[in-house]
Every structure is written in structure tokens, then in C-alpha cells.
Amino acid sequence: MIPFCIVEEHHQVLPFWTETAGNGTLDFILTLDHHTDVLPAFSRLETKPEIDRMNPEKAVLQLRHDEHIDWALRAGIMNRALILSHENFTEPAHPAMMVICPELWPDTQAILNSEPSAVSAAEKVLEPEYLQYAVTGDDLKKSYILDIDLDNFLCKKALRPERPEFFLELVNHAKGISISMERDWQRILRFRGETLTSDDILSMLESLIRQKFT
């Protein structure tokens, strides 16, 4: 069984990432997210603590948003961080961090207005042509964590991909899977008329993933 964790806020995945890497270094982490806040670790603190790989639980108390990605890179948990995102609001805090925002996404206002171009993009977030903006079949042979922030899903159809095979292979080959509920952001960002909640998304994801193991 693939190790997994479910947390409320994104930065709370850090202990799981550390445990999954063990004493080694993963090749990469692939994060599926709506928007990024990839600031340096501890950016809100005047006095910056040392990066202590042995104590990620303490770090979680001092981090917020996506700062844990910089922390994990600096701690040597993985060599690269790939963030496949709808929008990007900050410059990556680390040179090994790559934010990938495919051109199929319209501007922020179109997403907030649930315009057809945004809906079309959102429906594809588990389709192979979207995921392959970040990873290819060769990447499945490497060591990685699949990290999913549930505000990645703006509509119900996104959880019903027409071709789920590549996503299921991503799941199957991952060293671990981390899921962030991010209930408030998911509720704020979902398209108009959608009643989809983070709990609904988690249930639909679990059903989709079970296809690989049944």
C-alpha cells in the first residue's frame, strides 16, 4: 500500500514528506495546486530558525502556506519541486523549485468569473495532456511524492477524467501521496454554481484511485 497522509493546511504535509524520504533524498515532488505562495521558509519571522531536518513538526508551527516547499528543498528531502498550478503569484524561493502554469489557463479574473475558458481548463487537471506539462512517463521511474492540494479542483467534472490512466500511474509509482484539504480556499475558489466541497473531492479521488487497485 502506498503511504499517504491527509492534512488540513498545505504546510502540514512536511512531517510526512520527511518520513517518506527517510535518510535519503527524493528525486522530486509534484504538487497539484490552484495558486502558489512559494515564499522562503519562515518569511514572516524576524529571526529565521535553522533548517532542522530531524524536527519537521516544530517547523510546521513556524511555517505557513507553501513555505514548506522551500524548507524541504533546503533540508535535502528532494532535489526538485514541480508545482503544476493554475496561477502563480510569487517568484520561486529556491532555484530547484519550478512553477508550471500552462498557457491554457486564462487570466485570474476569468477564473474568478467562471468563464468558459476557465471551466474548460479546470476540467482537464487530471487528464494526461495537462499533467504532462510537468512530468513524463520517464519521471515515473524516479522517486517522488505526489502532493495534491484540493483547491486544485474547481468543478466536479475535474474528478471524472476521460483518460485517467496517466494519473493512476502517477499514483501507482509514487513513494507517497499527500493531500491537503484546504477547505476554505476550495470553497472560495470553486466555480459559481458548484457545491463541491473538499470532503466530496476526497471521496471522489479515493474512488478514482481505487480503480488502479481493483
N, C-alpha and C positions, 0 to 999 in steps of 0.2 A: 504493500500500500504506500502511495506517495505521501510523505509528510506534508501537513498543511496547517495553517493557522487562520483564524478569523478574529479580527480586531475591530474596534470601533473607529479609531482615527489612524490615518496612514502611518505616522511615525512609530506607532506601537508595534509594527512588524519587526522592528530592529532585533529584539532578542531571538526571534525565530530565525531571521537571516543568519545571525551569528552562530546559532546552534547548528543550522544546516551546513554552513561552511566548515564547522569543526575547527581543526587546526590548519586547514588549508585555505586556498583562495579559489573561489568560483570564477569561471570564465566571464560570466556576465549575469546581470539581472535584467529582465524585460518587464517594464511597468506599463500597464494599460491604464490611462488616466484621462480625465476630461481636460484639466488645466494644470499647469505646473507652478510651483513656487520653490524652485530648486536653489534656494539660498545656501550660503555656507552654514555649516553646523554651528549652533549656538549664536546665531547672528543677532539675537535680541539681547544677549547678555553682555554687559560691560567687560566682565572678566571671563575669558574663554577657558573652560576646563580642558585638561589634556584628553586626547582621544585614548580611551582605555578599552581595548577590545574585550577584556575579561569582565567588563561590567556594563553591558548594554542596557540593563534595567535602570541603572542610575542615569544614563544618558537620555533615556526616553523621557524622564521627568524634566529635562532641561532643553528638549528639542520641540519643534512644532512643524506642522505642515510637511514639507518634503525635505527638511534639513537632514533627515536621517540618511538620505542617499549620499550626500557629501561625507557624512560621518563614516558610513560603511566603506566607501572608497578609500578614505584616509586610513581606516583601520585594516585595510587589506582583505576585506571579506570577499570582494570581487574585483576583477580587473577593469570591467566596463559597466556602465549603467546606460541602458537604452530605454528612453521614455517615449512611448508612442502616444501622442497627445492630440487633442482637438485644437487646443490653444496653448500658447507659451507666453508667459508674462515676465519672465526673468531670464537673464543670462545664466547659463550653467555655471555652477560654483566650482566645478572641478574639470580639468581637461579631459578626463576619461568619461565624462558624462555627455551623452548625446540626446538632445531633444528632437524628436522627429514629428513634425506637424505636416501631414500630407496636404498637397495642394487642393484636394477635393473638398476640404473644409472651407466654407465661406467665412466672411468676417464675423466678429463677435456679435454684432447687432443682429445679423441674420440668424445666428444660432439662438440668441435670446428671444427672437421673434418667431421661432419655429418655422422659418421659411422653408419652402420645398427643397431648396438646395441643401439646407442643413439636415432635414429629415432624410434625404437620400444618402448623405454621408453617414449619418448616425446608424442607419440600418445595416451598414457594411462592416461594423467594427470587429466582427468575428469571422468575416469572410477572408479567404486566403490572400486575395489581392491587396487587402488592407494590412493584414498582419505582416505580409512580406515587404512592406515598406521598411520594416525594422529587422526582420530575421529571414533566413532562407532555410532550406532543408539541411544544408551543411551545418548550420548552427545547432540543429537538434542533436548532433553528436557531441556537443560540448556540455560542460557543466553549467547549469543556470537555474535560477529561480524565476518562476512565472508569478508576477505580482499584479494583482487586479484591484483597482480602486473602483467601487461600484458606481461612482458618478460617471464612469465611462459609458454607461448605458442610459441613453436619453429617451428611449422608446422600447416598447415590448418587442417589436419586430427584430430588434438588435439581438435578442436572445434566441432567435429562431433562424440561424444562418441557413442559407440554401446549400452551402457546401462546408460543413463543419469539420471535415477531415483534417485539415491542417491545424486548426485549433486543438483538436483532440490529440494530435500527435505532439503538439507543444505541451499539452498536459501530461501525456504519457512519458515523455522523456525528461521532464523537469525533475530536479533534485528535491524541489519543494514548491508548494503553492501558497502564497499569502494573499489574503483577501481583506480589504478594508471596507467596512460597511458605509462609513461617511454619510450617515442618514440625512443630516441637514443639507449637505451640498447636493446629494442626489435629489432630494425633494425640491430644492431651489432650481436646479438646472434642468430637470426633466421637461420635455416639451409640453406646451399647453394642451390640455385635454387628456394628458396621460395621468393615470392614477398609480402607476408602477412605483412600488416602494423598494427600499434596499432589501427587505425581507423577501419580497416577491422575486427580485433579481437573484438573490442567493439560492432560492428554491429552484428557479429555472436553470441556473448554472449547474447546480448539482444534478438535475435531471439530464442536462445535456452531457455532462461529463460521464454519467453512468452509462451512456451509450458505448463508451470505449471499453467498459469493463463488464458488459453483459452479453 
